[in-house]
Amino acid sequence: MAPEHRFPSGLDDCLLVSRELFENGITYQINSNRIMLSGDSAGGNLALVVSQLLIKDGYKPYLLCLLYPSLQFFDFTLPSYRIYLKRNILGILNENNLLSMISLLSPNNIQITKDILFNNHVSIEDKKKFYPFINPKKYLSISNEFNENKQGNESLTKNFKYLISPLMSPLLVSDQQLIQLPIVLLFTTEFDILRDEGRFNLFN
């Protein structure tokens, strides 16, 4: 756990164990062709990222089960973030805690600012590159406050670029990569900041 073990330590651990099971299933008396990966919230993020990396290596999970997963750190202006982050969901999840969590993950031990809540951690170039992958007007039929022409905070765009890499934001990949995934069973909840990204209809 962070801050003792920062990104990508957790991902590396999950990937190491998963590869071991796929490569040596007989040792553990399991069928490597029937392995399901699952996780909730941040665990859902890890399950999807690990699956994408395994597929690149020639392995393929049998099924993905993602429970209200965190799928992107690109757009924090989605309505579910705007509405529910301010309501202190579960009594622990608020703006300050979210910023602290992201800062603790940072490999460079840099304290993130509220600029990230306005997507100032993403450069104009990256906004134009990645926005089509999760355009809420296309995939959710909703409007949001995303501004792809607004210049980001140079310090944030430099030090937190890893947030919008596929290793942290598994939705920010091509359709060709997504269609290689196995069947995805995805659950999302109404009163949650992750609601909207969980509703992106990208797995069909």
NUBA-154230 format. One record per residue: z, y, x of N, C-alpha, C, O in turn; residue number from 1; residue in three letters. Coordinates in steps of 0.1 Angstrom, whole numbers, plus 5000, padded with zeros to 4 digits. Layout:
# residues N
R,nc3,nc2,nc1,cac3,cac2,cac1,cc3,cc2,cc1,oc3,oc2,oc1,pos,code
R,Z,Y,X,Z,Y,X,Z,Y,X,Z,Y,X,NUM,ALA
...
END
This chain:
# residues 204
R,nc3,nc2,nc1,cac3,cac2,cac1,cc3,cc2,cc1,oc3,oc2,oc1,pos,code
R,5000,4988,5008,5000,5000,5000,5000,5012,5009,5005,5012,5020,1,MET
R,4994,5023,5003,4994,5036,5010,5008,5042,5009,5015,5040,4999,2,ALA
R,5012,5050,5019,5004,5055,5030,5005,5047,5043,4998,5049,5052,3,PRO
R,5013,5036,5042,5014,5027,5054,5000,5021,5057,4996,5019,5069,4,GLU
R,4993,5018,5047,4979,5012,5049,4969,5020,5040,4969,5018,5028,5,HIS
R,4962,5028,5047,4953,5037,5040,4939,5030,5038,4936,5020,5043,6,ARG
R,4931,5037,5030,4917,5032,5027,4910,5030,5041,4911,5039,5050,7,PHE
R,4903,5019,5043,4900,5008,5033,4908,4995,5034,4903,4984,5032,8,PRO
R,4921,4997,5039,4929,4985,5041,4930,4975,5029,4928,4963,5031,9,SER
R,4933,4981,5018,4934,4972,5006,4921,4965,5002,4921,4953,4999,10,GLY
R,4910,4972,5004,4897,4966,5001,4894,4955,5011,4889,4945,5008,11,LEU
R,4897,4958,5024,4895,4948,5034,4903,4935,5031,4898,4924,5033,12,ASP
R,4915,4936,5027,4923,4925,5023,4917,4917,5012,4916,4904,5013,13,ASP
R,4913,4924,5002,4907,4917,4990,4894,4910,4994,4891,4898,4990,14,CYS
R,4886,4916,5002,4873,4911,5006,4875,4898,5015,4868,4889,5014,15,LEU
R,4885,4899,5024,4888,4888,5033,4892,4876,5025,4887,4865,5028,16,LEU
R,4901,4877,5015,4906,4866,5007,4894,4860,4999,4892,4848,4998,17,VAL
R,4886,4869,4993,4875,4865,4985,4865,4857,4993,4860,4847,4988,18,SER
R,4861,4862,5004,4852,4855,5013,4857,4841,5017,4849,4831,5017,19,ARG
R,4870,4840,5020,4876,4827,5023,4874,4817,5012,4871,4806,5014,20,GLU
R,4876,4822,4999,4875,4813,4988,4861,4808,4986,4858,4797,4982,21,LEU
R,4851,4817,4988,4837,4814,4986,4832,4805,4997,4825,4795,4994,22,PHE
R,4837,4807,5009,4832,4799,5020,4839,4785,5021,4833,4776,5026,23,GLU
R,4852,4785,5017,4860,4772,5019,4866,4768,5006,4878,4764,5006,24,ASN
R,4859,4768,4995,4864,4764,4982,4869,4750,4982,4879,4747,4976,25,GLY
R,4862,4741,4989,4867,4727,4989,4881,4725,4995,4888,4717,4990,26,ILE
R,4884,4733,5005,4897,4733,5011,4908,4736,5001,4919,4730,5001,27,THR
R,4905,4745,4992,4915,4749,4982,4913,4742,4969,4919,4745,4958,28,TYR
R,4904,4732,4969,4901,4724,4957,4897,4732,4945,4901,4730,4934,29,GLN
R,4888,4742,4948,4882,4750,4937,4867,4749,4938,4861,4746,4948,30,ILE
R,4860,4752,4927,4846,4753,4926,4841,4767,4929,4844,4777,4922,31,ASN
R,4835,4769,4941,4832,4783,4945,4821,4789,4937,4818,4801,4938,32,SER
R,4814,4781,4928,4804,4786,4919,4810,4791,4906,4803,4796,4897,33,ASN
R,4823,4790,4905,4830,4794,4892,4841,4803,4894,4851,4803,4887,34,ARG
R,4840,4812,4905,4851,4821,4908,4849,4834,4900,4838,4840,4900,35,ILE
R,4859,4838,4893,4860,4850,4885,4868,4861,4892,4879,4857,4897,36,MET
R,4863,4873,4893,4871,4884,4899,4876,4893,4888,4868,4896,4879,37,LEU
R,4888,4897,4889,4894,4905,4878,4904,4915,4884,4910,4912,4895,38,SER
R,4906,4926,4877,4916,4936,4881,4917,4947,4871,4908,4949,4863,39,GLY
R,4929,4953,4871,4931,4964,4861,4933,4977,4869,4939,4978,4880,40,ASP
R,4927,4988,4863,4928,5002,4869,4922,5001,4883,4910,4999,4885,41,SER
R,4931,5004,4894,4926,5004,4907,4921,4990,4911,4912,4988,4919,42,ALA
R,4928,4980,4905,4923,4966,4908,4910,4963,4902,4902,4955,4908,43,GLY
R,4906,4969,4891,4893,4968,4886,4882,4974,4895,4871,4969,4897,44,GLY
R,4886,4985,4901,4878,4991,4912,4875,4981,4923,4864,4979,4927,45,ASN
R,4886,4975,4928,4885,4966,4939,4876,4954,4935,4868,4949,4943,46,LEU
R,4878,4949,4923,4871,4937,4919,4856,4940,4919,4848,4931,4923,47,ALA
R,4852,4952,4914,4838,4955,4913,4832,4957,4927,4821,4952,4931,48,LEU
R,4839,4965,4936,4835,4967,4949,4833,4955,4957,4823,4952,4964,49,VAL
R,4843,4946,4956,4843,4933,4963,4831,4925,4959,4824,4919,4967,50,VAL
R,4829,4925,4946,4817,4917,4940,4804,4922,4946,4795,4915,4950,51,SER
R,4802,4935,4947,4790,4941,4952,4788,4937,4967,4777,4935,4971,52,GLN
R,4799,4938,4974,4799,4934,4989,4796,4919,4990,4788,4915,4999,53,LEU
R,4802,4911,4982,4799,4896,4983,4785,4893,4980,4779,4884,4987,54,LEU
R,4779,4900,4970,4765,4897,4966,4756,4901,4978,4746,4894,4980,55,ILE
R,4759,4911,4985,4751,4915,4997,4752,4904,5007,4742,4902,5015,56,LYS
R,4763,4897,5008,4765,4886,5017,4759,4872,5012,4760,4862,5019,57,ASP
R,4754,4872,5000,4748,4860,4995,4757,4852,4986,4753,4841,4982,58,GLY
R,4769,4857,4983,4778,4850,4974,4777,4857,4960,4773,4869,4959,59,TYR
R,4780,4850,4949,4780,4856,4936,4791,4851,4928,4792,4839,4924,60,LYS
R,4800,4860,4924,4810,4857,4914,4805,4852,4901,4793,4855,4897,61,PRO
R,4812,4843,4894,4807,4838,4882,4809,4848,4870,4801,4848,4861,62,TYR
R,4819,4856,4871,4822,4865,4860,4831,4877,4866,4839,4874,4875,63,LEU
R,4829,4889,4860,4838,4900,4864,4846,4904,4851,4840,4906,4841,64,LEU
R,4859,4905,4852,4867,4910,4841,4874,4922,4846,4883,4922,4854,65,CYS
R,4870,4934,4841,4875,4947,4845,4883,4953,4834,4878,4956,4823,66,LEU
R,4896,4956,4836,4905,4961,4826,4908,4976,4829,4914,4980,4839,67,LEU
R,4903,4985,4820,4903,4999,4822,4902,5003,4837,4912,5008,4843,68,TYR
R,4891,5000,4843,4889,5001,4857,4886,5016,4861,4881,5023,4854,69,PRO
R,4890,5019,4873,4886,5031,4880,4873,5029,4887,4872,5021,4897,70,SER
R,4862,5035,4882,4849,5032,4887,4842,5043,4895,4832,5041,4901,71,LEU
R,4848,5055,4895,4841,5066,4902,4851,5077,4905,4860,5080,4897,72,GLN
R,4850,5083,4917,4858,5095,4921,4848,5107,4923,4850,5115,4932,73,PHE
R,4838,5107,4915,4827,5117,4916,4829,5129,4907,4828,5140,4910,74,PHE
R,4832,5125,4894,4832,5136,4883,4846,5135,4876,4849,5126,4868,75,ASP
R,4854,5145,4879,4867,5146,4873,4867,5156,4861,4877,5161,4857,76,PHE
R,4855,5160,4857,4854,5169,4846,4850,5161,4833,4848,5168,4823,77,THR
R,4850,5148,4834,4847,5140,4822,4858,5143,4811,4870,5146,4815,78,LEU
R,4855,5143,4798,4865,5147,4788,4878,5139,4789,4888,5145,4786,79,PRO
R,4877,5126,4792,4889,5118,4792,4899,5123,4803,4911,5123,4801,80,SER
R,4894,5128,4814,4902,5134,4825,4908,5147,4820,4920,5150,4821,81,TYR
R,4899,5155,4814,4904,5168,4809,4915,5167,4798,4924,5175,4798,82,ARG
R,4913,5158,4790,4922,5157,4778,4935,5150,4782,4946,5155,4780,83,ILE
R,4934,5138,4789,4946,5130,4790,4954,5132,4803,4965,5128,4804,84,TYR
R,4947,5138,4813,4955,5140,4826,4966,5151,4823,4976,5150,4829,85,LEU
R,4963,5160,4814,4973,5170,4811,4984,5165,4802,4995,5172,4800,86,LYS
R,4982,5154,4796,4992,5148,4786,5002,5139,4793,5011,5133,4786,87,ARG
R,5001,5137,4806,5011,5129,4813,5012,5115,4807,5023,5111,4803,88,ASN
R,5000,5108,4807,5000,5095,4801,5010,5086,4808,5011,5085,4820,89,ILE
R,5017,5078,4800,5026,5068,4805,5038,5075,4811,5047,5068,4817,90,LEU
R,5039,5088,4811,5050,5095,4817,5050,5097,4832,5059,5102,4838,91,GLY
R,5039,5092,4838,5038,5092,4853,5025,5098,4858,5024,5103,4869,92,ILE
R,5015,5097,4850,5002,5101,4854,4998,5115,4850,4995,5118,4839,93,LEU
R,4999,5124,4860,4995,5138,4858,4987,5143,4869,4984,5136,4879,94,ASN
R,4983,5156,4869,4975,5162,4879,4981,5160,4893,4974,5156,4902,95,GLU
R,4994,5163,4894,5000,5163,4908,5000,5149,4913,4998,5147,4925,96,ASN
R,5004,5139,4904,5004,5125,4909,4990,5120,4913,4989,5112,4923,97,ASN
R,4980,5124,4905,4967,5120,4909,4963,5125,4923,4957,5118,4931,98,LEU
R,4966,5138,4925,4962,5144,4938,4970,5138,4949,4964,5135,4960,99,LEU
R,4983,5134,4947,4991,5128,4957,4985,5114,4960,4984,5110,4972,100,SER
R,4981,5107,4950,4975,5093,4952,4963,5094,4960,4962,5086,4970,101,MET
R,4954,5103,4957,4941,5104,4965,4944,5108,4979,4938,5103,4989,102,ILE
R,4954,5117,4981,4958,5122,4994,4963,5110,5003,4961,5109,5014,103,SER
R,4971,5102,4996,4978,5090,5003,4967,5080,5008,4969,5074,5018,104,LEU
R,4956,5079,5000,4945,5070,5004,4937,5075,5016,4931,5067,5023,105,LEU
R,4937,5088,5018,4928,5094,5027,4931,5089,5041,4942,5089,5046,106,SER
R,4920,5085,5048,4922,5079,5062,4927,5090,5071,4933,5087,5082,107,PRO
R,4924,5103,5068,4928,5114,5077,4941,5121,5074,4944,5131,5080,108,ASN
R,4948,5115,5064,4961,5121,5061,4960,5136,5057,4969,5144,5062,109,ASN
R,4951,5139,5049,4948,5153,5045,4953,5155,5030,4949,5146,5022,110,ILE
R,4961,5165,5028,4965,5168,5014,4954,5174,5006,4948,5184,5010,111,GLN
R,4950,5167,4995,4939,5172,4987,4944,5183,4978,4956,5184,4975,112,ILE
R,4935,5192,4973,4939,5203,4965,4933,5201,4951,4925,5192,4948,113,THR
R,4937,5210,4942,4932,5209,4928,4917,5212,4927,4911,5210,4916,114,LYS
R,4911,5216,4938,4897,5219,4938,4889,5206,4933,4879,5206,4928,115,ASP
R,4895,5194,4937,4889,5182,4934,4887,5180,4919,4877,5173,4914,116,ILE
R,4896,5186,4911,4895,5184,4896,4883,5192,4890,4880,5190,4879,117,LEU
R,4877,5200,4899,4865,5207,4895,4853,5203,4903,4843,5209,4903,118,PHE
R,4855,5191,4909,4844,5184,4916,4840,5192,4928,4828,5191,4933,119,ASN
R,4849,5200,4934,4845,5207,4946,4846,5199,4959,4845,5204,4970,120,ASN
R,4849,5186,4957,4848,5177,4969,4834,5171,4971,4832,5162,4979,121,HIS
R,4825,5175,4962,4811,5170,4963,4802,5181,4966,4802,5192,4959,122,VAL
R,4793,5179,4976,4783,5189,4979,4772,5190,4969,4771,5181,4960,123,SER
R,4765,5201,4969,4754,5203,4959,4744,5191,4961,4739,5186,4951,124,ILE
R,4741,5188,4973,4731,5177,4976,4736,5164,4970,4728,5157,4964,125,GLU
R,4749,5161,4972,4754,5148,4966,4755,5149,4951,4753,5139,4944,126,ASP
R,4758,5160,4945,4758,5162,4931,4744,5159,4925,4743,5152,4915,127,LYS
R,4734,5164,4931,4721,5162,4926,4717,5147,4928,4709,5141,4920,128,LYS
R,4721,5141,4939,4718,5127,4942,4725,5117,4932,4718,5108,4927,129,LYS
R,4738,5119,4930,4745,5109,4922,4747,5112,4907,4750,5103,4900,130,PHE
R,4746,5124,4903,4748,5127,4889,4739,5119,4880,4744,5115,4869,131,TYR
R,4727,5117,4883,4719,5108,4873,4724,5094,4871,4722,5088,4861,132,PRO
R,4732,5089,4880,4738,5076,4879,4748,5075,4868,4750,5065,4862,133,PHE
R,4755,5086,4865,4766,5086,4856,4765,5098,4846,4776,5104,4842,134,ILE
R,4753,5103,4843,4752,5114,4835,4757,5111,4821,4752,5103,4813,135,ASN
R,4768,5118,4817,4775,5115,4804,4766,5119,4792,4767,5113,4781,136,PRO
R,4757,5128,4794,4748,5132,4783,4738,5121,4780,4734,5119,4769,137,LYS
R,4735,5113,4790,4726,5102,4788,4733,5089,4784,4729,5082,4775,138,LYS
R,4745,5086,4791,4751,5073,4788,4762,5074,4778,4766,5063,4772,139,TYR
R,4768,5086,4776,4779,5087,4766,4776,5096,4754,4783,5096,4744,140,LEU
R,4765,5103,4755,4761,5112,4744,4772,5122,4742,4775,5125,4730,141,SER
R,4778,5128,4753,4788,5138,4752,4784,5149,4761,4776,5147,4770,142,ILE
R,4790,5161,4759,4788,5172,4768,4800,5173,4777,4811,5169,4773,143,SER
R,4798,5177,4789,4810,5179,4798,4807,5192,4807,4797,5198,4805,144,ASN
R,4817,5194,4816,4816,5207,4823,4810,5206,4837,4812,5214,4846,145,GLU
R,4803,5195,4839,4797,5192,4853,4787,5203,4856,4779,5207,4848,146,PHE
R,4789,5209,4868,4780,5219,4873,4774,5214,4886,4780,5215,4897,147,ASN
R,4761,5209,4886,4755,5203,4898,4750,5214,4908,4746,5210,4919,148,GLU
R,4751,5227,4904,4746,5237,4913,4758,5245,4919,4755,5255,4926,149,ASN
R,4770,5241,4917,4781,5247,4922,4785,5242,4936,4786,5230,4938,150,LYS
R,4785,5250,4946,4788,5246,4960,4802,5241,4961,4812,5247,4955,151,GLN
R,4804,5230,4968,4818,5224,4969,4826,5231,4980,4820,5239,4988,152,GLY
R,4838,5227,4981,4847,5232,4992,4844,5225,5004,4844,5212,5005,153,ASN
R,4840,5232,5015,4834,5225,5027,4844,5216,5033,4840,5205,5038,154,GLU
R,4857,5219,5033,4867,5210,5039,4868,5198,5031,4869,5187,5036,155,SER
R,4868,5199,5017,4869,5187,5009,4857,5178,5010,4858,5166,5011,156,LEU
R,4845,5184,5010,4833,5176,5010,4832,5169,5023,4826,5158,5024,157,THR
R,4837,5174,5034,4837,5168,5047,4847,5156,5048,4844,5145,5053,158,LYS
R,4860,5159,5044,4871,5150,5046,4872,5139,5035,4879,5129,5037,159,ASN
R,4866,5142,5023,4868,5132,5012,4854,5126,5008,4853,5122,4996,160,PHE
R,4844,5126,5017,4831,5121,5013,4832,5106,5010,4824,5101,5002,161,LYS
R,4842,5099,5016,4844,5085,5013,4847,5082,4999,4844,5071,4994,162,TYR
R,4852,5092,4991,4855,5090,4977,4842,5087,4969,4843,5080,4959,163,LEU
R,4831,5092,4973,4819,5090,4966,4809,5080,4972,4798,5079,4969,164,ILE
R,4815,5072,4982,4808,5061,4987,4809,5049,4978,4818,5049,4970,165,SER
R,4800,5040,4978,4801,5028,4970,4814,5020,4972,4817,5012,4963,166,PRO
R,4820,5022,4983,4833,5015,4986,4844,5020,4978,4855,5014,4977,167,LEU
R,4843,5032,4972,4853,5038,4963,4848,5041,4949,4855,5040,4940,168,MET
R,4835,5044,4948,4829,5047,4936,4817,5037,4933,4806,5041,4935,169,SER
R,4820,5025,4928,4810,5015,4927,4800,5017,4916,4790,5010,4915,170,PRO
R,4802,5028,4908,4791,5031,4898,4780,5039,4905,4769,5040,4899,171,LEU
R,4782,5045,4917,4772,5053,4923,4763,5045,4931,4761,5048,4943,172,LEU
R,4757,5035,4925,4747,5027,4932,4734,5026,4922,4735,5030,4911,173,VAL
R,4724,5021,4928,4711,5020,4920,4712,5009,4909,4720,5001,4910,174,SER
R,4703,5011,4900,4702,5000,4889,4699,4987,4895,4703,4977,4890,175,ASP
R,4691,4987,4906,4687,4974,4913,4700,4967,4917,4700,4954,4917,176,GLN
R,4710,4974,4922,4722,4968,4926,4731,4963,4915,4737,4953,4915,177,GLN
R,4731,4971,4904,4739,4968,4893,4734,4955,4885,4742,4948,4880,178,LEU
R,4721,4954,4885,4716,4942,4877,4718,4929,4885,4716,4918,4879,179,ILE
R,4722,4930,4897,4725,4918,4905,4739,4912,4901,4743,4901,4905,180,GLN
R,4747,4921,4894,4761,4916,4891,4761,4905,4881,4751,4903,4873,181,LEU
R,4771,4897,4881,4772,4886,4871,4776,4893,4857,4776,4905,4856,182,PRO
R,4779,4885,4847,4783,4890,4835,4796,4898,4837,4805,4894,4844,183,ILE
R,4797,4910,4831,4809,4919,4832,4816,4920,4819,4810,4925,4809,184,VAL
R,4828,4916,4818,4837,4918,4807,4846,4930,4810,4854,4929,4818,185,LEU
R,4843,4941,4803,4850,4954,4806,4858,4959,4794,4853,4960,4783,186,LEU
R,4871,4961,4796,4879,4967,4786,4883,4981,4790,4885,4984,4801,187,PHE
R,4883,4990,4780,4888,5003,4782,4897,5007,4771,4897,5001,4760,188,THR
R,4904,5018,4772,4914,5022,4762,4911,5037,4758,4905,5044,4766,189,THR
R,4915,5040,4746,4912,5054,4741,4920,5064,4748,4914,5074,4753,190,GLU
R,4933,5063,4750,4942,5073,4755,4944,5071,4770,4955,5068,4774,191,PHE
R,4934,5073,4778,4934,5071,4792,4924,5079,4799,4913,5081,4794,192,ASP
R,4928,5084,4811,4918,5092,4819,4906,5085,4823,4895,5091,4825,193,ILE
R,4907,5071,4824,4895,5063,4828,4886,5059,4816,4877,5051,4818,194,LEU
R,4889,5064,4804,4882,5059,4793,4867,5061,4794,4859,5052,4792,195,ARG
R,4863,5073,4798,4848,5077,4798,4840,5069,4808,4829,5064,4805,196,ASP
R,4846,5068,4820,4838,5060,4830,4837,5045,4826,4828,5038,4830,197,GLU
R,4847,5040,4819,4847,5027,4814,4837,5025,4803,4833,5013,4800,198,GLY
R,4832,5035,4797,4823,5034,4786,4808,5036,4790,4799,5034,4782,199,ARG
R,4806,5039,4803,4793,5041,4808,4785,5027,4806,4790,5017,4810,200,PHE
R,4774,5028,4799,4767,5016,4795,4757,5012,4806,4745,5013,4804,201,ASN
R,4762,5009,4818,4754,5006,4829,4753,4991,4832,4746,4988,4842,202,LEU
R,4760,4983,4825,4760,4969,4828,4751,4960,4819,4750,4948,4821,203,PHE
R,4743,4967,4810,4734,4959,4801,4720,4957,4807,4712,4951,4801,204,ASN
END
